[in-house]
Amino acid sequence: MDGMSSPALQQFIEQEKQRAVMNEMVSKLTDACWDKCITSAPGSKFSSSESSCLTNCAQRYMDMSLIIMKRFQSMN
């Protein structure tokens, strides 16, 4: 096994799982906030209202994700 011990392999797998979860969350956040905030084809930069909407949307998404994670942890 390439010299990786079992605990090291398990740690690597856990890190990769966490990375996959984070990538999925960013993808969902991007999709949801883009659909909500960007109403026309973007130019070279976002309008101030689009930028504000994206910031608020992302913050709410992260807040809700944190609340949900805490709820699941308390159920265990």
VOGU-3710 file (C-alpha; in Angstrom, 3 decimals, decimal comma):
1> mdgmsspalq> 0,000/0,000/0,000  2,427/2,826/-1,116  3,776/3,069/2,419  0,603/4,747/3,731  -0,407/3,314/7,063  -4,047/2,572/7,697  -4,601/5,581/10,037  -2,934/7,892/7,502  -5,109/6,481/4,730  -8,236/6,904/6,849
11> qfieqekqra> -7,280/10,508/7,621  -6,687/11,185/3,920  -10,078/9,695/3,015  -11,798/11,782/5,694  -10,121/14,948/4,418  -11,215/14,155/0,871  -14,798/13,584/2,050  -14,761/16,948/3,814  -13,358/18,593/0,691  -16,119/17,009/-1,426
21> vmnemvsklt> -18,805/18,232/0,990  -17,343/21,748/0,892  -17,175/21,726/-2,916  -20,791/20,592/-3,104  -21,876/23,325/-0,691  -20,059/26,008/-2,703  -21,627/24,707/-5,893  -25,131/24,771/-4,417  -24,555/28,230/-2,945  -23,311/29,522/-6,285
31> dacwdkcits> -26,268/28,066/-8,176  -28,873/29,316/-5,710  -27,466/32,814/-5,305  -26,719/33,233/-9,013  -30,290/32,307/-9,934  -31,687/34,649/-7,273  -29,436/37,679/-7,804  -28,283/37,809/-11,417  -31,193/38,794/-13,616  -29,354/39,636/-16,838
41> apgskfssse> -26,140/38,606/-18,556  -23,286/39,958/-16,424  -20,858/42,452/-17,848  -17,290/42,837/-16,690  -18,472/43,322/-13,096  -21,627/43,017/-11,015  -23,899/45,981/-10,342  -24,026/47,212/-6,760  -27,471/45,630/-6,261  -26,254/42,289/-7,663
51> sscltncaqr> -23,156/42,419/-5,482  -25,210/43,217/-2,393  -27,709/40,463/-3,210  -24,915/37,908/-3,732  -23,267/38,866/-0,446  -26,527/38,644/1,507  -27,542/35,399/-0,192  -24,190/33,747/0,523  -24,286/34,893/4,154  -27,809/33,520/4,682
61> ymdmsliimk> -26,840/30,248/2,997  -23,793/29,843/5,250  -25,815/30,765/8,364  -28,473/28,186/7,529  -25,842/25,531/6,778  -24,278/26,158/10,176  -27,661/25,923/11,920  -28,434/22,662/10,145  -25,012/21,179/11,005  -25,449/22,120/14,671
71> rfqsmn> -28,924/20,574/14,693  -27,586/17,299/13,244  -24,728/17,258/15,736  -27,119/17,739/18,660  -29,232/14,818/17,392  -26,209/12,488/17,681
//
